[in-house]
Amino acid sequence: MTTQGNRIPWREYRSLIALLALMAVLAVLTEGTFLTARNLTNLSRQVAINGILAVGMTYVIILRGIDLSVGSVVALAGIAVGYTQVNLGWAQWAGGGQLLGAVLSTVAAIVVGLACGLFNAWWITRYRIAPFIITLGMMVIARGLALIFSDGAAIAPLGEAFNSFGQGYLSGATSVVLVAAVALPLLVTALRSVTAGLAARVVEISAIALMAGASVYACLDYRGMPIPVVVFGALGIGGILLLERTRLGRYVMAIGGNPDAAWLA
């Protein structure tokens, strides 16, 4: 973050300010119900799904691409989970095998997503077809395959071990430890920043403390941190490190900046 003197770079905080203003309005309209621990926890679990997709989509956008098929691919991956859990009987594996079945179903969903992504990438890179066209076609293909394999009906019931991935919670103590593990390095980085002025650092530290406090409140006053939020956080941190600290990340940034120059370099 760059700034001159002690001026606060308000433009960098526009999204946060808008979010806080919206939360305040909703809190007033719902007479405080919006800010309850239960509602904040449920919202975080729901937002985590889109956040996980956004981690991958960030790379696509940096590369000047677009992916219209992401929603249909998610549906097809979900059908893969249901098919393996119910039709192949992985949900009924006894004892510790039920956890293994849940892991294998998750791997199956990831493999389906990777296969769709590789299909898109092959046509885009091999034949230089516009991503808009290829992903539009994949959107129709994935949606059709999902309809075929599901027979147009819900696939249920899934195993308890798998359901816990999306509906489970960590304990309050574990949740607080995770929040501290993320917030403390951010606070140290903000305190040691040499490019930001004093006022900017105060705002950044206050924002981090506010988010950490709200997370601790929601985790301790309800059931704990939802497991999808943990997955989102891990993928988000991994995505940042991959983009900023690895050779692949530098390639992605270079291609997004100037593909021709990146190829020549």
ROVOLUM-397622 format. One record per residue (C-alpha): residue number from 1; residue in three letters; chain; x negated, y, z. Coordinates in steps of 0.1 Angstrom, whole numbers, always signed. Layout:
<NUM; "ALA"; "A"; <X; Y; Z>>
...
***
This chain:
<1; "MET"; "A"; <+0; +0; +0>>
<2; "THR"; "A"; <-14; +34; -9>>
<3; "THR"; "A"; <-5; +68; +4>>
<4; "GLN"; "A"; <-20; +102; +8>>
<5; "GLY"; "A"; <-28; +114; +44>>
<6; "ASN"; "A"; <-1; +106; +68>>
<7; "ARG"; "A"; <+28; +108; +44>>
<8; "ILE"; "A"; <+52; +79; +45>>
<9; "PRO"; "A"; <+57; +62; +11>>
<10; "TRP"; "A"; <+95; +60; +13>>
<11; "ARG"; "A"; <+98; +46; -22>>
<12; "GLU"; "A"; <+81; +14; -10>>
<13; "TYR"; "A"; <+108; +10; +17>>
<14; "ARG"; "A"; <+138; +18; -4>>
<15; "SER"; "A"; <+150; -19; -4>>
<16; "LEU"; "A"; <+145; -22; +33>>
<17; "ILE"; "A"; <+163; +11; +40>>
<18; "ALA"; "A"; <+192; +1; +17>>
<19; "LEU"; "A"; <+194; -33; +35>>
<20; "LEU"; "A"; <+195; -18; +69>>
<21; "ALA"; "A"; <+222; +7; +58>>
<22; "LEU"; "A"; <+243; -21; +44>>
<23; "MET"; "A"; <+240; -41; +75>>
<24; "ALA"; "A"; <+250; -11; +96>>
<25; "VAL"; "A"; <+281; -6; +74>>
<26; "LEU"; "A"; <+291; -42; +76>>
<27; "ALA"; "A"; <+286; -43; +114>>
<28; "VAL"; "A"; <+310; -14; +117>>
<29; "LEU"; "A"; <+336; -29; +94>>
<30; "THR"; "A"; <+335; -63; +112>>
<31; "GLU"; "A"; <+334; -47; +146>>
<32; "GLY"; "A"; <+300; -62; +154>>
<33; "THR"; "A"; <+307; -97; +141>>
<34; "PHE"; "A"; <+283; -94; +112>>
<35; "LEU"; "A"; <+253; -90; +136>>
<36; "THR"; "A"; <+261; -120; +157>>
<37; "ALA"; "A"; <+234; -147; +159>>
<38; "ARG"; "A"; <+257; -173; +143>>
<39; "ASN"; "A"; <+264; -151; +113>>
<40; "LEU"; "A"; <+228; -140; +108>>
<41; "THR"; "A"; <+217; -177; +110>>
<42; "ASN"; "A"; <+243; -188; +84>>
<43; "LEU"; "A"; <+234; -159; +61>>
<44; "SER"; "A"; <+197; -168; +63>>
<45; "ARG"; "A"; <+204; -204; +54>>
<46; "GLN"; "A"; <+225; -193; +24>>
<47; "VAL"; "A"; <+200; -167; +12>>
<48; "ALA"; "A"; <+172; -193; +15>>
<49; "ILE"; "A"; <+185; -212; -15>>
<50; "ASN"; "A"; <+183; -182; -38>>
<51; "GLY"; "A"; <+150; -173; -22>>
<52; "ILE"; "A"; <+135; -207; -31>>
<53; "LEU"; "A"; <+146; -202; -67>>
<54; "ALA"; "A"; <+132; -166; -67>>
<55; "VAL"; "A"; <+97; -179; -58>>
<56; "GLY"; "A"; <+95; -198; -90>>
<57; "MET"; "A"; <+113; -171; -110>>
<58; "THR"; "A"; <+87; -146; -99>>
<59; "TYR"; "A"; <+61; -163; -120>>
<60; "VAL"; "A"; <+84; -164; -150>>
<61; "ILE"; "A"; <+90; -127; -148>>
<62; "ILE"; "A"; <+54; -119; -143>>
<63; "LEU"; "A"; <+46; -138; -175>>
<64; "ARG"; "A"; <+72; -116; -193>>
<65; "GLY"; "A"; <+95; -146; -196>>
<66; "ILE"; "A"; <+131; -154; -188>>
<67; "ASP"; "A"; <+149; -186; -177>>
<68; "LEU"; "A"; <+186; -188; -182>>
<69; "SER"; "A"; <+187; -225; -174>>
<70; "VAL"; "A"; <+178; -223; -137>>
<71; "GLY"; "A"; <+214; -226; -124>>
<72; "SER"; "A"; <+222; -256; -146>>
<73; "VAL"; "A"; <+189; -273; -137>>
<74; "VAL"; "A"; <+197; -269; -100>>
<75; "ALA"; "A"; <+230; -286; -107>>
<76; "LEU"; "A"; <+213; -314; -125>>
<77; "ALA"; "A"; <+188; -318; -98>>
<78; "GLY"; "A"; <+216; -320; -73>>
<79; "ILE"; "A"; <+233; -347; -93>>
<80; "ALA"; "A"; <+200; -366; -93>>
<81; "VAL"; "A"; <+201; -365; -55>>
<82; "GLY"; "A"; <+237; -377; -54>>
<83; "TYR"; "A"; <+231; -404; -79>>
<84; "THR"; "A"; <+201; -418; -60>>
<85; "GLN"; "A"; <+218; -415; -26>>
<86; "VAL"; "A"; <+251; -430; -35>>
<87; "ASN"; "A"; <+248; -450; -68>>
<88; "LEU"; "A"; <+214; -464; -60>>
<89; "GLY"; "A"; <+222; -469; -23>>
<90; "TRP"; "A"; <+193; -449; -9>>
<91; "ALA"; "A"; <+216; -433; +17>>
<92; "GLN"; "A"; <+224; -467; +32>>
<93; "TRP"; "A"; <+189; -478; +39>>
<94; "ALA"; "A"; <+187; -487; +76>>
<95; "GLY"; "A"; <+165; -473; +103>>
<96; "GLY"; "A"; <+136; -452; +92>>
<97; "GLY"; "A"; <+143; -463; +56>>
<98; "GLN"; "A"; <+171; -437; +55>>
<99; "LEU"; "A"; <+145; -409; +60>>
<100; "LEU"; "A"; <+124; -425; +32>>
<101; "GLY"; "A"; <+155; -426; +10>>
<102; "ALA"; "A"; <+161; -389; +17>>
<103; "VAL"; "A"; <+124; -381; +8>>
<104; "LEU"; "A"; <+126; -401; -24>>
<105; "SER"; "A"; <+159; -384; -34>>
<106; "THR"; "A"; <+142; -351; -29>>
<107; "VAL"; "A"; <+113; -362; -50>>
<108; "ALA"; "A"; <+138; -373; -77>>
<109; "ALA"; "A"; <+153; -338; -77>>
<110; "ILE"; "A"; <+119; -322; -80>>
<111; "VAL"; "A"; <+109; -345; -109>>
<112; "VAL"; "A"; <+141; -336; -127>>
<113; "GLY"; "A"; <+134; -299; -123>>
<114; "LEU"; "A"; <+98; -304; -135>>
<115; "ALA"; "A"; <+109; -324; -165>>
<116; "CYS"; "A"; <+133; -296; -175>>
<117; "GLY"; "A"; <+106; -270; -170>>
<118; "LEU"; "A"; <+81; -289; -190>>
<119; "PHE"; "A"; <+106; -293; -218>>
<120; "ASN"; "A"; <+111; -255; -219>>
<121; "ALA"; "A"; <+73; -249; -217>>
<122; "TRP"; "A"; <+65; -273; -245>>
<123; "TRP"; "A"; <+88; -256; -270>>
<124; "ILE"; "A"; <+78; -221; -259>>
<125; "THR"; "A"; <+40; -226; -260>>
<126; "ARG"; "A"; <+38; -251; -288>>
<127; "TYR"; "A"; <+62; -235; -313>>
<128; "ARG"; "A"; <+63; -200; -300>>
<129; "ILE"; "A"; <+100; -200; -297>>
<130; "ALA"; "A"; <+115; -172; -275>>
<131; "PRO"; "A"; <+121; -183; -239>>
<132; "PHE"; "A"; <+156; -168; -242>>
<133; "ILE"; "A"; <+166; -193; -269>>
<134; "ILE"; "A"; <+150; -224; -253>>
<135; "THR"; "A"; <+163; -218; -218>>
<136; "LEU"; "A"; <+197; -210; -232>>
<137; "GLY"; "A"; <+197; -244; -249>>
<138; "MET"; "A"; <+184; -261; -217>>
<139; "MET"; "A"; <+212; -244; -198>>
<140; "VAL"; "A"; <+238; -262; -220>>
<141; "ILE"; "A"; <+218; -295; -220>>
<142; "ALA"; "A"; <+214; -296; -182>>
<143; "ARG"; "A"; <+250; -287; -176>>
<144; "GLY"; "A"; <+262; -314; -200>>
<145; "LEU"; "A"; <+239; -341; -184>>
<146; "ALA"; "A"; <+252; -331; -149>>
<147; "LEU"; "A"; <+287; -335; -161>>
<148; "ILE"; "A"; <+280; -369; -177>>
<149; "PHE"; "A"; <+262; -384; -147>>
<150; "SER"; "A"; <+287; -371; -122>>
<151; "ASP"; "A"; <+318; -380; -143>>
<152; "GLY"; "A"; <+331; -346; -134>>
<153; "ALA"; "A"; <+336; -355; -98>>
<154; "ALA"; "A"; <+317; -349; -65>>
<155; "ILE"; "A"; <+292; -376; -55>>
<156; "ALA"; "A"; <+295; -384; -18>>
<157; "PRO"; "A"; <+288; -392; +9>>
<158; "LEU"; "A"; <+251; -384; +12>>
<159; "GLY"; "A"; <+230; -399; +39>>
<160; "GLU"; "A"; <+227; -381; +73>>
<161; "ALA"; "A"; <+189; -379; +69>>
<162; "PHE"; "A"; <+193; -360; +37>>
<163; "ASN"; "A"; <+220; -338; +50>>
<164; "SER"; "A"; <+198; -327; +78>>
<165; "PHE"; "A"; <+174; -311; +53>>
<166; "GLY"; "A"; <+201; -286; +43>>
<167; "GLN"; "A"; <+221; -284; +75>>
<168; "GLY"; "A"; <+196; -291; +103>>
<169; "TYR"; "A"; <+180; -267; +127>>
<170; "LEU"; "A"; <+147; -265; +145>>
<171; "SER"; "A"; <+146; -261; +182>>
<172; "GLY"; "A"; <+146; -226; +197>>
<173; "ALA"; "A"; <+110; -229; +210>>
<174; "THR"; "A"; <+97; -242; +176>>
<175; "SER"; "A"; <+115; -214; +158>>
<176; "VAL"; "A"; <+99; -187; +180>>
<177; "VAL"; "A"; <+65; -202; +174>>
<178; "LEU"; "A"; <+70; -201; +136>>
<179; "VAL"; "A"; <+83; -165; +138>>
<180; "ALA"; "A"; <+52; -155; +158>>
<181; "ALA"; "A"; <+29; -174; +135>>
<182; "VAL"; "A"; <+42; -153; +106>>
<183; "ALA"; "A"; <+47; -120; +123>>
<184; "LEU"; "A"; <+14; -117; +142>>
<185; "PRO"; "A"; <-9; -119; +111>>
<186; "LEU"; "A"; <+14; -93; +94>>
<187; "LEU"; "A"; <+11; -70; +124>>
<188; "VAL"; "A"; <-27; -74; +125>>
<189; "THR"; "A"; <-30; -67; +88>>
<190; "ALA"; "A"; <-8; -35; +92>>
<191; "LEU"; "A"; <-29; -23; +121>>
<192; "ARG"; "A"; <-62; -29; +103>>
<193; "SER"; "A"; <-50; -13; +70>>
<194; "VAL"; "A"; <-74; +14; +58>>
<195; "THR"; "A"; <-54; +26; +28>>
<196; "ALA"; "A"; <-22; +35; +47>>
<197; "GLY"; "A"; <-19; +66; +68>>
<198; "LEU"; "A"; <-8; +66; +105>>
<199; "ALA"; "A"; <+29; +73; +97>>
<200; "ALA"; "A"; <+30; +46; +71>>
<201; "ARG"; "A"; <+15; +21; +94>>
<202; "VAL"; "A"; <+40; +30; +122>>
<203; "VAL"; "A"; <+69; +24; +98>>
<204; "GLU"; "A"; <+54; -9; +86>>
<205; "ILE"; "A"; <+48; -22; +121>>
<206; "SER"; "A"; <+83; -11; +132>>
<207; "ALA"; "A"; <+98; -30; +102>>
<208; "ILE"; "A"; <+79; -62; +110>>
<209; "ALA"; "A"; <+88; -60; +147>>
<210; "LEU"; "A"; <+124; -54; +138>>
<211; "MET"; "A"; <+126; -84; +115>>
<212; "ALA"; "A"; <+107; -106; +140>>
<213; "GLY"; "A"; <+130; -95; +168>>
<214; "ALA"; "A"; <+161; -102; +148>>
<215; "SER"; "A"; <+148; -136; +139>>
<216; "VAL"; "A"; <+140; -145; +175>>
<217; "TYR"; "A"; <+175; -133; +186>>
<218; "ALA"; "A"; <+193; -153; +159>>
<219; "CYS"; "A"; <+172; -185; +166>>
<220; "LEU"; "A"; <+175; -184; +204>>
<221; "ASP"; "A"; <+212; -173; +207>>
<222; "TYR"; "A"; <+225; -200; +182>>
<223; "ARG"; "A"; <+211; -233; +172>>
<224; "GLY"; "A"; <+176; -224; +160>>
<225; "MET"; "A"; <+160; -218; +127>>
<226; "PRO"; "A"; <+177; -235; +97>>
<227; "ILE"; "A"; <+154; -260; +79>>
<228; "PRO"; "A"; <+161; -244; +45>>
<229; "VAL"; "A"; <+147; -211; +59>>
<230; "VAL"; "A"; <+115; -229; +69>>
<231; "VAL"; "A"; <+112; -244; +34>>
<232; "PHE"; "A"; <+118; -210; +18>>
<233; "GLY"; "A"; <+91; -194; +41>>
<234; "ALA"; "A"; <+66; -221; +33>>
<235; "LEU"; "A"; <+72; -219; -4>>
<236; "GLY"; "A"; <+71; -181; -3>>
<237; "ILE"; "A"; <+38; -180; +15>>
<238; "GLY"; "A"; <+24; -207; -8>>
<239; "GLY"; "A"; <+36; -187; -38>>
<240; "ILE"; "A"; <+19; -156; -26>>
<241; "LEU"; "A"; <-14; -174; -19>>
<242; "LEU"; "A"; <-13; -191; -52>>
<243; "LEU"; "A"; <-7; -158; -70>>
<244; "GLU"; "A"; <-33; -137; -52>>
<245; "ARG"; "A"; <-60; -162; -42>>
<246; "THR"; "A"; <-64; -188; -69>>
<247; "ARG"; "A"; <-76; -188; -105>>
<248; "LEU"; "A"; <-42; -199; -117>>
<249; "GLY"; "A"; <-27; -168; -101>>
<250; "ARG"; "A"; <-52; -146; -118>>
<251; "TYR"; "A"; <-44; -162; -151>>
<252; "VAL"; "A"; <-7; -155; -145>>
<253; "MET"; "A"; <-13; -119; -137>>
<254; "ALA"; "A"; <-36; -115; -167>>
<255; "ILE"; "A"; <-12; -130; -192>>
<256; "GLY"; "A"; <+16; -109; -178>>
<257; "GLY"; "A"; <-5; -78; -182>>
<258; "ASN"; "A"; <-17; -84; -217>>
<259; "PRO"; "A"; <-14; -119; -233>>
<260; "ASP"; "A"; <-37; -112; -262>>
<261; "ALA"; "A"; <-65; -97; -240>>
<262; "ALA"; "A"; <-61; -127; -216>>
<263; "TRP"; "A"; <-65; -151; -244>>
<264; "LEU"; "A"; <-96; -134; -258>>
<265; "ALA"; "A"; <-111; -132; -223>>
***
